[in-house]
């Protein structure tokens, strides 16, 4: 088993645009939905996503900030297995436009017509506490403070 560093994971995760963000609902069920990281990845354990504050995603996080993220990379070269990453962490809802600017990309304008000034836009920061990965036949875990 080869251990990947956070820098190794960051480099590989930069190529993965979508994740499944999993929250716990008010009745205790798990709910997952695809979210784009907009390829804004210099991964040190924090991930950033944008949503509308009227969504179930946001209300789930308000009730219980414990979340999970799952990523799957493409297999690439013939016979090469994809990278799988599972992140456990806590979500924080951010409503500060200055912080939006640091993570906003033009691709988000498709979903939020007025950019960072779109009414109800909220940024979700997920701070990882544990990351488990499977990279072909290798697997490992990174625990963050």
Rosetta blueprint (number, residue, H / E / L):
1 X L
2 X L
3 X L
4 X L
5 X L
6 X H
7 X H
8 X H
9 X H
10 X H
11 X H
12 X H
13 X H
14 X L
15 X L
16 X L
17 X L
18 X E
19 X E
20 X E
21 X E
22 X E
23 X E
24 X E
25 X L
26 X L
27 X L
28 X L
29 X L
30 X E
31 X E
32 X E
33 X E
34 X E
35 X E
36 X E
37 X L
38 X L
39 X L
40 X L
41 X L
42 X L
43 X L
44 X L
45 X L
46 X E
47 X E
48 X E
49 X E
50 X E
51 X E
52 X E
53 X L
54 X L
55 X L
56 X H
57 X H
58 X H
59 X H
60 X H
61 X H
62 X H
63 X H
64 X L
65 X L
66 X E
67 X E
68 X E
69 X E
70 X E
71 X E
72 X E
73 X L
74 X L
75 X L
76 X L
77 X L
78 X L
79 X L
80 X L
81 X L
82 X L
83 X E
84 X E
85 X E
86 X E
87 X E
88 X E
89 X E
90 X E
91 X E
92 X E
93 X E
94 X E
95 X L
96 X L
97 X H
98 X H
99 X H
100 X H
101 X H
102 X H
103 X H
104 X L
105 X L
106 X H
107 X H
108 X H
109 X H
110 X H
111 X L
112 X L
113 X L
114 X L
115 X H
116 X H
117 X H
118 X L
119 X L
120 X L
121 X E
122 X E
123 X E
124 X E
125 X E
126 X E
127 X E
128 X E
129 X E
130 X E
131 X E
132 X E
133 X E
134 X E
135 X E
136 X L
137 X L
138 X E
139 X E
140 X E
141 X E
142 X E
143 X E
144 X L
145 X L
